[in-house]
Each structure stands twice: as structure tokens, then as C-alpha cells.
Amino acid sequence: MRFGVSTFVTDQGIAPAPLARALEERGFDSLLVAEHTHIPAERRSPYPGGGDLPGIYYRTLDPFVTLSAAAAVTERLLVGTGVALVAQRDPLITAKEVASLDHVSGGRAVFGVGVGWNREEMENHGTDPRTRGRLVDERLRAMKELWTQEQPEFHGEFVDFAPVHSWPKPVQKPHPPIWVGGGPGAFPRIAELGDVWLANGVPPQELADQIRQMRARAGRDVPVTVYGASAEPRDIAAYAELDVERLLLYLPTEPEARTLRILDDLATVAQEYR
């Protein structure tokens, strides 16, 4: 089983470059960073975790700037979005950002995607929350065309463009892997468009049945990565028994010195299961 880290990179915590170096030095294989373009001052959408929205949500750095800095100081670390809010992203721009990250990283980009929960945030991007699922699916289809075709074009309900030139093409073929976040509602998206299921914090005792459902819907053995996974040894052992491919251990957002101490502890736990 492989181990990576999921985290919020902000202007108040460790910077991307020292974080990425520390991860690679400690044997972690991946870094996935969260995205929020902004948080509306008058927010009605309840925080899925319950209670007040943590301050890290207000201060996230742009993921592609963050991941480019991380890629520049590492050689093996996978660098990915965890997750990119595709319902809030222009597909032409996003396809170029993902392909550019794959290019500058030498083929180490991971495109983790999600639909999002903050309705006010997506409304500020002109997205109707009621149709965000269909919108995400169509934008992903359009991005696949942009990555794989010489003169891509797309004509759909939400995305429409005549033949275009869009470069660079990704290093990874046919494109960087799409890690689809979400619960059972995302299983059709995984089946059609995904390469990995990014299970968001699902405890191991609930995961086995969901994996069976997801793979039955997909008709293939889709790999599973657990996002925000518990670092408790008994949970890690349970995930290993389920043949989970990767655990993304949650890393709190802290200044550099504190972060390095936390990473030392996480690396010690992970070493027993590699």
C-alpha cells in the first residue's frame, strides 16, 4: 500500500516547496491539495464536517501554482488536486493547467476532481447548483478531447467550442489520471470518466461494501485511494486488508517546524505497512 498526504496549503502554513521536499524525503508518494477560489461572506451552505467552517478554507493557495512549486523541487512525488472543483472551472483553461502541470512535472500530475458542496461559491462562478453534476461530467468529457485530439471540438449542453488548438498535450497518455471524489452518487462518473475512486474519509468498516458497489457499476477493478485517511494503525491495517491502493493521510495546516514533526510521526506509522 502506498502513502501520500492530503492537505490545505495556505499563506499561514508551510510553503509548497519545503512541504514537497519533506514528503519525498520521508517516502511519501503523493501530495494532493484542496481548492477553494473564495468563500462567500454570507454562506448558507452547511459545512459537511459540521460546525463552523475551518479557517483554512478561506486561505487556500491556487492549487496549480502550489503544485508547480512542489513539482519543481521533487523528482518522484505525484502532485495533484484534492479536489479541483470542476463545477467552478472553465474547461479550456483547466485542461491547459493540468497539461502544463504534467509537462513541468515530467508526467507526475494527478487530476483529482469533485462536484463541490458550497452552493454560494459555485453560484459566484455562474454555476447552477442544481445541474452541477451534469456540468462536471460534460466539462471532463471536453477536457479529455482537449488532451487527446489534435484539433479538438466539443458541442454539448454546457460546453460548446468549434475546432481549436490546445497545447501542451499531457506527458501521460492518454491523459493524467482522473481521481474522482465523492460517495455512491459519484459511481456513475467513475464508471464513465474516472481512473481511480478518491474515497473521502470513508472508514474501513464501511468501505468494503462501497468498493463492491463502485466496481460493479464500473464493470472493472477501479483502484481506490482514501482521501483524508485515518493514521490510526488499526485503521491502516484494515485498509490494507481491503487492498486499498493508497492512503492520503490528512496533514493539518501548520508552520514549517510543526509540520515537519507531524510528518515524521506519519512516516513512522506508514513505514510499517509499506
C-alpha positions in Angstrom: 0.0 0.0 0.0 1.2 3.5 -0.9 1.0 6.5 1.3 0.6 10.2 0.4 -0.7 13.3 2.1 -3.8 15.4 1.6 -3.8 18.9 3.0 -4.8 22.6 2.6 -1.8 24.7 1.6 -2.4 28.3 2.8 -0.5 31.5 3.3 -0.2 30.7 7.0 1.3 27.2 6.9 4.3 25.5 5.4 5.2 26.7 1.9 4.8 24.3 -1.1 8.4 23.7 -1.8 9.6 22.7 1.7 6.5 20.6 2.1 7.1 18.7 -1.1 10.8 18.1 -0.3 9.9 16.8 3.1 7.3 14.4 1.7 9.7 12.9 -0.8 12.5 12.6 1.7 10.1 10.7 4.0 9.0 8.3 1.4 5.5 9.6 0.7 4.5 9.1 -2.9 1.9 11.9 -3.4 0.7 15.3 -2.4 -2.9 16.3 -3.0 -4.0 19.8 -2.2 -7.5 21.3 -1.7 -9.1 24.1 -3.7 -11.4 27.0 -2.9 -11.3 30.1 -5.1 -13.0 32.1 -2.3 -15.6 31.7 0.5 -18.7 33.9 0.3 -19.0 36.2 3.3 -22.7 35.3 3.6 -22.7 31.5 3.4 -25.8 29.4 3.7 -24.4 26.1 2.7 -23.7 24.0 5.8 -20.1 22.8 6.3 -20.2 19.0 5.6 -17.9 18.4 8.6 -20.4 20.1 10.9 -20.0 23.3 12.9 -18.1 26.4 11.8 -16.1 26.4 8.6 -12.4 26.0 9.5 -10.2 29.0 8.7 -8.1 27.0 6.2 -10.9 27.1 3.7 -10.6 30.9 3.5 -6.9 30.9 2.7 -6.1 28.2 0.2 -3.4 28.9 -2.4 -4.2 28.3 -6.0 -3.6 24.5 -6.5 -1.8 24.7 -9.8 0.7 27.3 -8.6 1.2 25.3 -5.4 1.7 22.0 -7.3 4.1 23.6 -9.8 6.3 24.8 -6.9 6.1 21.3 -5.4 7.0 19.6 -8.7 10.0 21.9 -9.2 11.8 20.6 -6.1 11.0 16.9 -6.4 11.6 14.0 -8.7 9.2 11.3 -7.9 6.3 12.9 -5.9 2.9 12.7 -7.6 1.3 16.2 -7.5 -2.4 16.5 -7.7 -5.6 18.4 -6.9 -7.6 17.1 -4.0 -10.0 18.1 -5.3 -10.3 20.5 -8.2 -13.9 22.0 -8.2 -14.7 21.4 -11.8 -18.1 22.9 -11.5 -16.4 26.3 -10.9 -13.7 25.9 -13.6 -13.5 26.8 -17.3 -12.6 23.6 -19.1 -10.3 25.2 -21.7 -8.3 26.9 -19.0 -8.3 23.9 -16.7 -7.2 21.5 -19.4 -4.2 23.7 -20.2 -3.4 24.0 -16.4 -3.5 20.2 -15.9 -1.5 19.5 -19.1 1.1 22.2 -18.2 1.5 20.7 -14.7 2.0 17.3 -16.3 4.6 18.8 -18.6 6.6 20.7 -16.0 6.5 17.7 -13.6 7.6 15.2 -16.2 4.4 13.3 -16.1 3.5 13.3 -12.4 0.2 15.2 -12.4 -2.9 13.7 -10.9 -6.3 15.4 -11.6 -8.5 14.8 -8.5 -11.9 16.1 -9.2 -15.1 16.8 -7.2 -18.5 18.5 -7.6 -18.4 20.7 -4.5 -20.7 21.5 -1.7 -20.6 25.3 -1.3 -23.5 26.5 -3.3 -22.8 30.2 -2.9 -19.2 29.7 -4.0 -20.3 27.9 -7.2 -23.1 30.5 -7.9 -20.4 33.2 -7.9 -18.9 31.3 -10.8 -22.2 31.3 -12.7 -22.9 27.7 -11.9 -26.4 26.5 -11.1 -26.0 24.1 -8.1 -29.0 22.0 -9.4 -27.1 21.0 -12.5 -23.6 20.9 -11.2 -23.2 17.1 -11.6 -24.1 17.2 -15.3 -21.9 20.2 -15.8 -18.9 18.5 -14.2 -19.3 15.4 -16.4 -19.5 17.4 -19.5 -16.5 19.5 -18.7 -14.5 16.4 -18.0 -15.5 15.0 -21.4 -14.5 18.2 -23.1 -11.1 18.2 -21.3 -10.4 14.7 -22.5 -11.0 15.9 -26.0 -8.6 18.8 -25.5 -5.9 16.5 -24.1 -6.1 13.7 -26.7 -7.1 15.3 -30.0 -5.0 17.4 -32.5 -7.9 19.8 -33.2 -10.5 19.1 -30.5 -14.0 20.3 -30.6 -17.0 19.8 -28.3 -20.7 20.5 -28.6 -22.8 19.9 -25.5 -25.4 21.3 -23.2 -22.9 23.4 -21.2 -19.7 23.4 -23.2 -19.5 24.3 -26.8 -16.5 25.1 -29.0 -15.5 24.6 -32.6 -12.1 23.0 -33.5 -9.3 24.6 -31.5 -5.5 24.2 -31.0 -4.8 23.4 -27.4 -1.2 22.7 -26.2 0.7 21.3 -24.5 -0.6 17.8 -24.6 -0.1 15.9 -21.4 3.0 13.7 -21.0 0.9 10.9 -19.6 -1.1 9.1 -22.2 -3.9 9.3 -22.9 -4.0 12.0 -20.1 -3.2 12.4 -16.4 -5.3 10.0 -14.3 -8.6 11.3 -13.1 -9.2 10.6 -9.5 -13.0 11.0 -8.9 -14.0 12.1 -5.4 -17.4 11.5 -3.8 -19.6 8.8 -2.5 -22.1 6.5 -4.2 -23.5 9.4 -6.2 -20.2 9.7 -8.0 -20.0 6.0 -9.0 -21.5 6.7 -12.5 -18.9 9.4 -13.0 -16.2 6.9 -12.0 -17.6 4.3 -14.4 -17.5 6.6 -17.4 -14.7 9.1 -16.7 -12.6 8.1 -13.8 -9.4 6.1 -13.3 -9.4 6.0 -9.5 -12.0 6.3 -6.8 -11.0 9.0 -4.3 -13.0 7.9 -1.3 -13.3 10.9 1.0 -12.5 9.7 4.6 -14.6 6.6 4.3 -13.8 4.4 7.4 -12.6 0.9 6.6 -15.6 -0.8 8.1 -17.9 1.0 5.6 -15.5 0.8 2.6 -15.7 -2.8 1.6 -19.3 -2.7 0.5 -18.9 0.6 -1.2 -15.9 -0.7 -3.2 -18.0 -3.7 -4.4 -20.8 -1.3 -5.4 -18.4 1.0 -7.2 -16.6 -1.7 -9.1 -19.9 -3.4 -10.0 -21.1 -0.1 -11.5 -17.8 0.5 -13.3 -17.5 -3.1 -14.6 -13.8 -3.2 -13.8 -11.4 -3.2 -10.8 -11.0 0.6 -10.3 -8.2 1.3 -7.8 -9.1 3.0 -4.6 -7.3 5.9 -2.8 -8.7 7.0 0.5 -8.5 10.8 1.0 -8.1 12.2 4.5 -7.4 8.7 5.8 -7.0 7.9 9.5 -3.4 7.4 10.7 -4.5 5.1 13.4 -2.6 1.8 13.0 -5.7 -0.4 13.3 -7.4 1.6 10.6 -4.4 1.4 8.3 -4.2 -2.3 8.8 -7.9 -2.6 8.0 -7.5 -0.5 4.8 -4.6 -2.8 3.8 -6.8 -5.9 4.2 -9.3 -4.2 1.7 -6.5 -4.0 -0.9 -6.7 -0.2 -1.0 -4.0 1.1 -3.3 -3.1 4.3 -1.5 -3.9 6.2 1.7 -3.7 10.0 1.7 -3.1 10.8 5.4 -4.5 14.1 6.5 -1.9 16.7 7.2 -3.0 19.7 9.4 -2.0 23.1 8.1 0.8 24.3 10.4 4.0 26.3 10.2 7.1 24.5 8.8 8.7 23.3 12.0 5.4 21.9 13.4 4.6 20.3 10.0 7.9 18.5 9.8 7.4 17.0 13.2 3.9 15.8 12.2 5.3 14.3 9.0 8.0 12.4 11.0 5.2 10.8 13.0 3.1 10.0 10.0 6.1 8.5 8.2 6.9 6.3 11.1 3.4 4.9 11.1 3.3 4.4 7.3 6.7 2.6 7.2 5.2 -0.4 9.0 2.7 -1.0 6.1 4.8 -0.2 3.0 
